[in-house]
């Protein structure tokens, strides 16, 4: 009988603020979740979730959640600071 393949589930959150990108909560396999309070003034939270199978395929999904109704502010901060850069 074949052994099930090992799967890792990792994720990171980054917050866009008027001062730039700020690291948030994360989980890196095999360690537990690290909770980080969201920063004051955050306008956009981006969460990247990576599912990977040992010696197999991996999948990355990014969810973007606005923290303000001011889309022009989000767009201007993205133009100024660029997109999020994740460690996973």
GIMOTA-V74059 format. One record per backbone hydrogen bond with DSSP energy under -0.5 kcal/mol. CO is the residue of the C=O (numbers start at 0). NH is the residue of the N-H. E is the energy in kcal/mol with one decimal. If there is no record, write none. Layout:
co->CO nh->NH e->E
co->CO nh->NH e->E
This chain:
co->5 nh->53 e->-3.1
co->7 nh->51 e->-2.3
co->9 nh->49 e->-3.2
co->10 nh->26 e->-3.0
co->11 nh->47 e->-2.5
co->12 nh->23 e->-2.7
co->13 nh->45 e->-2.9
co->14 nh->16 e->-0.5
co->14 nh->21 e->-2.6
co->15 nh->42 e->-3.4
co->15 nh->43 e->-1.1
co->16 nh->19 e->-1.9
co->19 nh->16 e->-2.1
co->21 nh->14 e->-2.9
co->24 nh->12 e->-2.0
co->25 nh->33 e->-3.1
co->26 nh->10 e->-2.1
co->27 nh->30 e->-2.0
co->32 nh->34 e->-0.6
co->33 nh->25 e->-2.0
co->35 nh->24 e->-0.5
co->38 nh->41 e->-1.2
co->42 nh->66 e->-2.9
co->42 nh->67 e->-0.6
co->43 nh->15 e->-3.2
co->44 nh->64 e->-3.3
co->45 nh->13 e->-2.6
co->46 nh->48 e->-0.5
co->46 nh->62 e->-2.7
co->47 nh->11 e->-1.9
co->48 nh->60 e->-2.4
co->49 nh->9 e->-2.6
co->49 nh->51 e->-0.5
co->50 nh->58 e->-2.9
co->51 nh->7 e->-3.1
co->52 nh->55 e->-2.5
co->56 nh->52 e->-2.0
co->58 nh->50 e->-2.7
co->60 nh->48 e->-2.9
co->62 nh->46 e->-2.7
co->62 nh->64 e->-0.5
co->63 nh->65 e->-0.5
co->64 nh->44 e->-2.5
co->68 nh->70 e->-1.6
co->69 nh->73 e->-1.7
co->70 nh->74 e->-2.7
co->71 nh->75 e->-2.3
co->72 nh->76 e->-2.4
co->73 nh->77 e->-2.5
co->74 nh->78 e->-2.1
co->75 nh->79 e->-1.9
co->76 nh->80 e->-3.1
co->77 nh->81 e->-2.2
co->83 nh->85 e->-0.5
